[in-house]
Amino acid sequence: MGRHQRWGDVAPPAPVSVFADQCPHRHLPLSAGTVVEGRLRSAYHGWEFDPARQASTVQP
């Protein structure tokens, strides 16, 4: 089992999501990214991951 990163809004009862700590594009750590409008954005290439859709939403 690989490393995982947990993230979400800090105020309860907001949901918390868990992703593998690896971007599928270049396998770099997603933990270096930021949360933007509820989506996790990769620090390296700007890909965004939506926890509700469980998919990438923006691919620059």
N, CA, C and O of each residue as an XYZ file, in Angstrom:
240
protein
N       0.844     -1.172      0.000
C       0.000      0.000      0.000
C       0.889      1.234      0.000
O       1.819      1.337      0.800
N       0.602      2.168     -0.895
C       1.395      3.381     -0.993
C       0.957      4.444     -0.015
O       0.049      4.242      0.791
N       1.607      5.557     -0.101
C       1.316      6.687      0.767
C       0.026      7.370      0.309
O      -0.233      7.473     -0.890
N      -0.783      7.836      1.267
C      -2.037      8.513      0.960
C      -2.067      9.885      1.614
O      -1.428     10.104      2.643
N      -2.806     10.798      1.019
C      -2.952     12.157      1.538
C      -4.423     12.401      1.838
O      -5.278     12.196      0.975
N      -4.723     12.840      3.057
C      -6.092     13.160      3.457
C      -6.249     14.666      3.397
O      -5.359     15.401      3.825
N      -7.377     15.137      2.866
C      -7.600     16.574      2.797
C      -9.082     16.866      2.810
O      -9.903     15.977      2.585
N      -9.419     18.109      3.073
C     -10.817     18.537      3.074
C     -10.955     19.851      3.818
O      -9.976     20.415      4.307
N     -12.175     20.323      3.894
C     -12.432     21.542      4.653
C     -12.170     21.260      6.126
O     -12.403     20.148      6.600
N     -11.686     22.264      6.850
C     -11.345     22.047      8.250
C     -12.540     22.073      9.180
O     -12.498     21.458     10.246
N     -13.587     22.753      8.814
C     -14.742     22.889      9.704
C     -15.705     21.713      9.543
O     -16.206     21.471      8.446
N     -15.968     20.978     10.636
C     -16.957     19.906     10.541
C     -18.328     20.502     10.282
O     -18.541     21.655     10.655
N     -19.233     19.830      9.694
C     -19.210     18.412      9.315
C     -18.785     18.179      7.874
O     -19.256     17.234      7.240
N     -17.905     19.019      7.344
C     -17.460     18.860      5.958
C     -16.819     17.489      5.749
O     -16.142     16.977      6.640
N     -17.030     16.902      4.586
C     -16.443     15.588      4.318
C     -14.926     15.672      4.148
O     -14.383     16.724      3.813
N     -14.277     14.581      4.376
C     -12.834     14.458      4.179
C     -12.622     13.426      3.086
O     -13.282     12.387      3.071
N     -11.709     13.708      2.176
C     -11.409     12.790      1.079
C      -9.990     12.273      1.219
O      -9.139     12.921      1.828
N      -9.743     11.109      0.653
C      -8.410     10.506      0.683
C      -8.014     10.152     -0.744
O      -8.763      9.492     -1.465
N      -6.839     10.594     -1.136
C      -6.288     10.258     -2.446
C      -4.924      9.611     -2.238
O      -4.250      9.878     -1.242
N      -4.522      8.769     -3.168
C      -3.138      8.293     -3.174
C      -2.262      9.526     -3.365
O      -2.610     10.417     -4.140
N      -1.143      9.583     -2.676
C      -0.264     10.756     -2.743
C       0.613     10.681     -3.991
O       1.841     10.732     -3.918
N      -0.054     10.558     -5.136
C       0.681     10.424     -6.385
C      -0.208     10.888     -7.538
O      -1.283     10.332     -7.761
N       0.238     11.895     -8.259
C      -0.502     12.372     -9.419
C      -0.408     11.324    -10.531
O       0.684     10.830    -10.811
N      -1.527     10.977    -11.168
C      -1.475      9.972    -12.229
C      -0.715     10.446    -13.467
O      -0.330      9.631    -14.305
N      -0.499     11.753    -13.588
C       0.183     12.287    -14.763
C       1.679     11.978    -14.745
O       2.203     11.388    -15.690
N       2.365     12.374    -13.672
C       3.820     12.164    -13.585
C       4.243     11.488    -12.287
O       5.434     11.406    -11.987
N       3.285     11.013    -11.529
C       3.547     10.284    -10.279
C       4.258     11.129     -9.223
O       4.973     10.594     -8.376
N       4.062     12.442     -9.273
C       4.628     13.329     -8.264
C       3.644     13.454     -7.106
O       2.453     13.205     -7.293
N       4.111     13.837     -5.903
C       3.236     13.861     -4.725
C       2.146     14.932     -4.795
O       2.431     16.111     -5.003
N       0.892     14.504     -4.617
C      -0.227     15.444     -4.564
C      -0.214     16.242     -3.266
O      -0.839     17.299     -3.186
N       0.490     15.751     -2.249
C       0.532     16.452     -0.959
C       1.213     17.815     -1.067
O       1.080     18.638     -0.161
N       1.935     18.068     -2.151
C       2.560     19.376     -2.364
C       1.576     20.375     -2.962
O       1.896     21.556     -3.104
N       0.378     19.905     -3.313
C      -0.619     20.757     -3.954
C      -1.429     21.582     -2.971
O      -1.141     21.613     -1.774
N      -2.445     22.248     -3.497
C      -3.327     23.093     -2.701
C      -4.782     22.718     -2.980
O      -5.086     22.062     -3.976
N      -5.665     23.141     -2.095
C      -7.095     22.941     -2.306
C      -7.658     24.251     -2.844
O      -7.524     25.297     -2.208
N      -8.285     24.194     -4.008
C      -8.848     25.361     -4.673
C     -10.314     25.070     -4.979
O     -10.622     24.166     -5.756
N     -11.213     25.833     -4.371
C     -12.654     25.663     -4.577
C     -13.089     24.206     -4.385
O     -13.908     23.685     -5.142
N     -12.526     23.563     -3.364
C     -12.909     22.198     -3.035
C     -12.234     21.120     -3.851
O     -12.502     19.935     -3.654
N     -11.355     21.513     -4.769
C     -10.632     20.535     -5.589
C      -9.152     20.556     -5.221
O      -8.605     21.607     -4.888
N      -8.514     19.409     -5.279
C      -7.084     19.305     -4.999
C      -6.319     19.607     -6.278
O      -6.508     18.931     -7.289
N      -5.449     20.626     -6.240
C      -4.678     21.031     -7.423
C      -3.226     20.600     -7.270
O      -2.576     20.917     -6.274
N      -2.728     19.881     -8.256
C      -1.334     19.454     -8.280
C      -0.427     20.676     -8.363
O      -0.666     21.577     -9.167
N       0.610     20.707     -7.538
C       1.555     21.824     -7.538
C       2.456     21.801     -8.766
O       3.033     22.827     -9.127
N       2.581     20.673     -9.397
C       3.542     20.521    -10.485
C       2.965     20.840    -11.859
O       3.640     21.481    -12.665
N       1.743     20.415    -12.147
C       1.189     20.602    -13.483
C      -0.186     21.244    -13.490
O      -0.742     21.490    -14.560
N      -0.750     21.520    -12.315
C      -2.030     22.204    -12.240
C      -3.258     21.336    -12.445
O      -4.372     21.857    -12.496
N      -3.086     20.031    -12.564
C      -4.260     19.159    -12.674
C      -5.079     19.303    -11.407
O      -4.516     19.444    -10.322
N      -6.393     19.271    -11.525
C      -7.279     19.376    -10.368
C      -8.112     18.108    -10.242
O      -8.543     17.528    -11.239
N      -8.328     17.688     -9.000
C      -9.054     16.457     -8.714
C     -10.251     16.777     -7.839
O     -10.113     17.383     -6.776
N     -11.423     16.369     -8.290
C     -12.685     16.635     -7.608
C     -13.075     15.399     -6.809
O     -13.308     14.343     -7.397
N     -13.151     15.502     -5.474
C     -13.477     14.322     -4.671
C     -14.896     13.815     -4.902
O     -15.149     12.618     -4.762
N     -15.825     14.699     -5.252
C     -17.207     14.269     -5.484
C     -17.312     13.421     -6.748
O     -18.068     12.450     -6.785
N     -16.568     13.778     -7.763
C     -16.587     13.031     -9.024
C     -15.540     11.928     -9.045
O     -15.593     11.037     -9.893
N     -14.588     11.982     -8.117
C     -13.470     11.044     -8.060
C     -12.739     11.010     -9.399
O     -12.399      9.950     -9.924
N     -12.509     12.214     -9.930
C     -11.867     12.315    -11.236
C     -11.147     13.648    -11.360
O     -11.376     14.580    -10.589
N     -10.268     13.709    -12.357
C      -9.604     14.962    -12.668
C     -10.602     15.868    -13.378
O     -11.336     15.423    -14.260
N     -10.626     17.137    -12.991
C     -11.579     18.065    -13.598
C     -10.916     19.079    -14.512
O     -11.560     19.598    -15.423
N      -9.642     19.373    -14.286
C      -8.940     20.360    -15.096
C      -7.592     19.781    -15.478
O      -6.821     19.355    -14.618
N      -7.313     19.769    -16.765
C      -6.018     19.308    -17.247
C      -5.461     20.382    -18.167
O      -5.851     20.472    -19.331
N      -4.534     21.210    -17.640
C      -4.002     22.326    -18.447
C      -3.268     21.855    -19.684
O      -2.769     22.675    -20.455
